[in-house]
Amino acid sequence: MDYSLTTRLLAEFLGTAILLILGNGSVAAVSLKGSKEFHAGWIVIVIGYACGVMFPCLMFGGISGSHINPAMTIGQAVNGMFPWSEVLPYIIAQLLGALVGQLIVVLCYLPYYKQTDDADAVFGTFSTNDAANNKFNYFFNEFVGTLVLVLCALCSLSLPWGKANLAAGAITVGLVCGALVAALGGPTGPALNPARDLMPRLLHQVLPLPHKGSSRWGESWIPVVAPICGAIVGVALFKLFI
């Protein structure tokens, strides 16, 4: 069934919002003082992001493709798998979805933001940074992670077994995302998605939260540019080998 562009954009908006609510919401749950999940551990975040990708894929994969990631949209367009005329509308929908999703997280956890005086913990519920403050490592981690995510997603959803059972493909994509958060979470988080990092960072800048610290704009280009580059290469490898 062919869906109108408006319907597909709504799917991208909602899917990206759900990604942020489940993913960054999990980070807030384990990072903010007073939360019942405070210090529950990284596995909670892994599960949150796995479900944050899996559920939108299950809900909207058959409607919009469930890109929920500007890097995926641009990577496919560069490699001739997505029309350029729809790139900007998709990205706008994804950015707005990320903004709304992060705002919902903040509203849900506002009392706990007020209790938390650790600026790094507060920032981590919004955006990413490299634990070693090494920009090369930051870029490389985001590049490789997004390349693997995009390649695995395309294989899972485009090969015969995935086309025959979209639910199985979507579940696989969610598990891959969770595995990447577990495997590459140590250095940067990771973002693997420009919208997931940029729009929360913007909110971090403008919201009057106590003890929030710097929004780290000097390195903000990395989780935008690196995932896009990684996605372009990931899609190219999919086309070349598969």
ABEGO torsion letter per residue (X at the ends): XBBBAAAAAAAAAAAAAAAAAAAAAAAAAAABBGBAABGAEAAAAAAAAAAAAAAAAAAAAAAAGGAGBAAAAAAAAAAGABBAAAAAAAAAAAAAAAAAAAAAAAAAAAAAAAABABAAAAAAAABBBBAAGBAAAAAAAAAAAAAAAAAAAAAAAABAAAAABAAAAAAAAAAAAAAAAAAAAAAAOBAGBAAAAAAAAAAAAABBBBGAEBAGAAAAAAAAAAAAAAAAAAAAAAAAAX
